[in-house]
């Protein structure tokens, strides 16, 4: 697996690259000038930035990467504020990594994400419409309460719009639901490139149901298309 690193005004410490390399992730140094030519070789991209200085460049890179649906992107940021984290997620970043993230943690975030991607590519013959007991244990919708229960634990109350969003994702679990499909189902209006409204709603939904909303496990971003509720059976992935 290949991960490209784009350093802006700050550089990703060599220790992070070494940890990735030790776990079979080849690190490819990139620049703003050449990353587009290298995209066909990449599975993932890490943008190393300082939000106070690099916001415009980061947004520009994310917009260009968004056109390539097969690349997973993270922003490793110094001093990021919530408003910019939201913008980066809306532009397609899978997550925003803080400087508190240690080398082994970053490696696990990237390895787990790329591992799931590769498993899905090799398991297309599975019947995705059948819910396994493990899927039901992971996430259960409770319609009368407009809530959700995760791993059989405490109910999490949702707003009406959040519940409708999660309900549609659940009906299409393990498959992509486009921005347009989500918008028209939730707001009952014609979709005219209102990706930002869907992304903002999903952001708040993730805040409620994910342990780490910037590195989501349940609701995954599908680059430039929409979102997917990930309820894959881990026993299938391990087989």
C-alpha positions as CSV (number, residue, x, y, z in Angstrom):
1,X,0.0,0.0,0.0
2,X,1.2,3.5,-0.9
3,X,0.7,6.6,1.2
4,X,1.7,10.0,-0.1
5,X,2.8,12.8,2.3
6,X,2.4,16.4,1.3
7,X,4.3,18.7,3.6
8,X,3.2,22.3,3.6
9,X,4.7,24.8,6.1
10,X,5.5,22.0,8.5
11,X,6.9,18.5,7.9
12,X,5.6,15.2,9.1
13,X,8.2,13.8,11.5
14,X,10.3,11.0,10.2
15,X,9.3,8.8,13.0
16,X,5.7,8.6,11.6
17,X,7.0,7.6,8.2
18,X,9.2,5.0,9.8
19,X,6.3,3.5,11.7
20,X,4.2,3.3,8.5
21,X,7.1,1.7,6.6
22,X,7.5,-0.9,9.3
23,X,3.9,-2.0,8.7
24,X,4.1,-2.4,4.9
25,X,2.9,1.1,4.0
26,X,5.2,2.7,1.5
27,X,5.6,6.4,2.1
28,X,6.0,8.6,-1.0
29,X,7.1,12.2,-0.5
30,X,4.9,14.6,-2.6
31,X,4.8,18.3,-3.4
32,X,2.1,20.6,-4.3
33,X,3.5,20.6,-7.8
34,X,3.6,16.8,-8.4
35,X,0.9,15.2,-6.3
36,X,-1.6,15.1,-9.1
37,X,0.8,13.2,-11.4
38,X,1.3,10.6,-8.6
39,X,-2.4,10.0,-7.7
40,X,-2.7,6.8,-9.7
41,X,0.0,5.2,-7.5
42,X,-1.6,6.1,-4.2
43,X,-4.0,4.5,-1.8
44,X,-3.8,7.3,0.8
45,X,-2.6,10.8,1.3
46,X,-1.5,12.7,4.4
47,X,-1.5,16.5,4.2
48,X,0.8,17.9,6.9
49,X,-0.2,21.5,7.6
50,X,-0.4,24.4,10.0
51,X,-4.0,25.7,9.9
52,X,-3.0,29.3,10.6
53,X,-0.7,29.3,7.5
54,X,-1.9,26.6,5.1
55,X,-5.7,26.6,5.0
56,X,-6.0,27.8,1.4
57,X,-3.5,25.3,0.1
58,X,-5.0,22.4,2.1
59,X,-8.5,23.2,0.7
60,X,-7.1,23.4,-2.8
61,X,-5.4,20.0,-2.4
62,X,-8.5,18.4,-1.0
63,X,-10.6,19.7,-3.8
64,X,-8.3,18.1,-6.4
65,X,-8.0,14.8,-4.5
66,X,-11.8,14.7,-4.1
67,X,-12.0,14.0,-7.8
68,X,-10.2,10.7,-7.2
69,X,-12.6,8.4,-5.3
70,X,-10.0,5.7,-4.6
71,X,-7.7,7.8,-2.4
72,X,-8.2,8.1,1.4
73,X,-7.1,11.5,2.7
74,X,-6.1,12.7,6.2
75,X,-5.1,16.2,7.3
76,X,-2.3,16.1,10.0
77,X,-2.8,19.6,11.4
78,X,-1.1,22.0,13.9
79,X,-3.6,24.3,15.7
80,X,-6.7,23.3,13.8
81,X,-10.0,24.9,14.9
82,X,-13.4,23.3,14.8
83,X,-14.6,25.4,11.9
84,X,-11.7,24.3,9.7
85,X,-12.0,20.7,10.8
86,X,-15.6,20.8,9.6
87,X,-14.5,22.4,6.3
88,X,-11.8,19.8,5.7
89,X,-14.3,17.0,6.4
90,X,-16.8,18.6,4.0
91,X,-14.1,18.7,1.3
92,X,-13.6,14.9,1.7
93,X,-11.0,14.4,4.4
94,X,-11.5,11.1,6.2
95,X,-10.2,12.6,9.4
96,X,-8.1,15.4,11.0
97,X,-5.1,14.2,12.9
98,X,-3.9,16.3,15.8
99,X,-0.2,16.6,16.9
100,X,-1.2,14.6,20.0
101,X,-1.6,11.5,17.8
102,X,1.4,9.2,18.3
103,X,3.2,7.2,15.6
104,X,1.5,3.8,16.3
105,X,-1.9,5.4,16.4
106,X,-1.5,7.1,13.0
107,X,-0.3,3.8,11.6
108,X,-3.4,2.0,12.9
109,X,-5.8,4.6,11.6
110,X,-4.4,4.3,8.1
111,X,-3.8,0.6,8.1
112,X,-7.4,-0.1,9.4
113,X,-8.9,2.1,6.8
114,X,-6.9,0.8,3.9
115,X,-7.4,-2.8,5.1
116,X,-11.2,-2.4,5.0
117,X,-11.0,-0.9,1.6
118,X,-9.0,-3.8,0.2
119,X,-11.3,-6.4,1.8
120,X,-14.3,-4.8,0.2
121,X,-12.7,-4.9,-3.2
122,X,-12.1,-8.6,-2.8
123,X,-15.5,-9.6,-1.4
124,X,-17.9,-8.2,-4.0
125,X,-19.6,-11.5,-4.4
126,X,-21.0,-11.5,-0.9
127,X,-24.7,-10.8,-0.4
128,X,-24.6,-7.4,1.1
129,X,-28.4,-7.2,1.7
130,X,-28.4,-9.9,4.5
131,X,-27.9,-8.5,8.0
132,X,-25.7,-10.7,10.1
133,X,-26.2,-11.0,13.9
134,X,-23.0,-9.1,14.3
135,X,-24.4,-6.2,12.3
136,X,-27.5,-6.1,14.5
137,X,-25.4,-6.1,17.6
138,X,-23.3,-3.2,16.3
139,X,-26.1,-0.8,15.5
140,X,-29.8,-1.0,16.2
141,X,-32.3,1.7,15.2
142,X,-35.2,2.4,17.6
143,X,-37.9,4.2,15.4
144,X,-40.4,5.1,18.1
145,X,-37.7,7.0,20.1
146,X,-35.8,8.4,17.1
147,X,-32.7,6.9,18.7
148,X,-29.9,4.4,18.1
149,X,-28.3,1.7,20.3
150,X,-24.7,0.8,19.6
151,X,-23.2,-2.5,20.7
152,X,-26.2,-3.2,22.9
153,X,-25.4,-0.3,25.2
154,X,-27.1,3.0,26.1
155,X,-29.6,4.6,23.7
156,X,-28.4,7.7,21.9
157,X,-31.2,10.2,21.1
158,X,-31.1,11.8,17.7
159,X,-32.8,14.7,16.0
160,X,-35.4,14.0,13.4
161,X,-33.0,14.9,10.6
162,X,-30.2,12.8,12.1
163,X,-32.4,9.8,12.5
164,X,-33.7,10.0,8.9
165,X,-30.1,10.2,7.7
166,X,-29.0,7.2,9.7
167,X,-32.1,5.3,8.7
168,X,-31.4,5.8,5.0
169,X,-27.8,4.8,5.5
170,X,-28.9,1.7,7.4
171,X,-31.3,0.6,4.6
172,X,-28.3,0.8,2.3
173,X,-25.7,-0.5,4.7
174,X,-22.2,-1.3,3.3
175,X,-23.2,0.6,0.1
176,X,-22.7,4.2,-0.8
177,X,-25.6,6.7,-0.5
178,X,-25.0,9.8,-2.5
179,X,-25.2,13.4,-1.3
180,X,-28.2,13.8,-3.6
181,X,-30.1,10.7,-2.2
182,X,-29.5,11.8,1.4
183,X,-30.5,15.4,0.7
184,X,-33.8,14.6,-1.1
185,X,-34.8,11.9,1.4
186,X,-34.1,14.1,4.5
187,X,-35.2,17.5,3.3
188,X,-37.7,16.4,0.7
189,X,-36.3,19.0,-1.7
190,X,-34.6,18.9,-5.0
191,X,-30.9,18.5,-4.7
192,X,-28.8,21.3,-6.3
193,X,-25.2,20.7,-5.1
194,X,-26.0,21.2,-1.4
195,X,-23.3,18.8,-0.3
196,X,-22.3,21.1,2.5
197,X,-25.8,20.7,4.2
198,X,-25.5,16.9,4.1
199,X,-21.9,17.0,5.3
200,X,-22.8,19.3,8.2
201,X,-25.6,17.0,9.2
202,X,-23.4,13.9,9.0
203,X,-20.7,15.8,11.1
204,X,-23.2,16.3,13.9
205,X,-24.4,12.7,13.6
206,X,-20.8,11.4,13.9
207,X,-20.3,13.6,17.0
208,X,-23.0,11.5,18.7
209,X,-22.3,8.0,17.6
210,X,-18.6,7.8,16.9
211,X,-15.9,7.4,19.6
212,X,-13.7,9.6,17.4
213,X,-15.7,11.7,15.0
214,X,-12.6,12.7,13.0
215,X,-11.7,9.0,12.4
216,X,-15.2,7.5,12.0
217,X,-15.8,3.8,12.2
218,X,-19.5,3.6,11.4
219,X,-20.2,6.4,8.9
220,X,-17.5,6.5,6.3
221,X,-16.9,9.2,3.6
222,X,-16.9,7.9,0.1
223,X,-14.8,10.3,-1.8
224,X,-16.8,12.9,-3.9
225,X,-19.9,10.7,-3.8
226,X,-21.5,10.5,-0.3
227,X,-21.4,8.3,2.7
228,X,-21.6,4.6,3.7
229,X,-22.7,2.9,6.9
230,X,-20.0,0.4,7.6
231,X,-21.5,-2.7,9.2
232,X,-19.3,-5.3,7.6
233,X,-18.9,-8.6,9.5
234,X,-15.4,-8.7,10.9
235,X,-15.4,-12.5,10.8
236,X,-15.7,-12.2,7.0
237,X,-12.8,-9.7,6.9
238,X,-10.6,-12.1,8.9
239,X,-11.4,-15.2,6.8
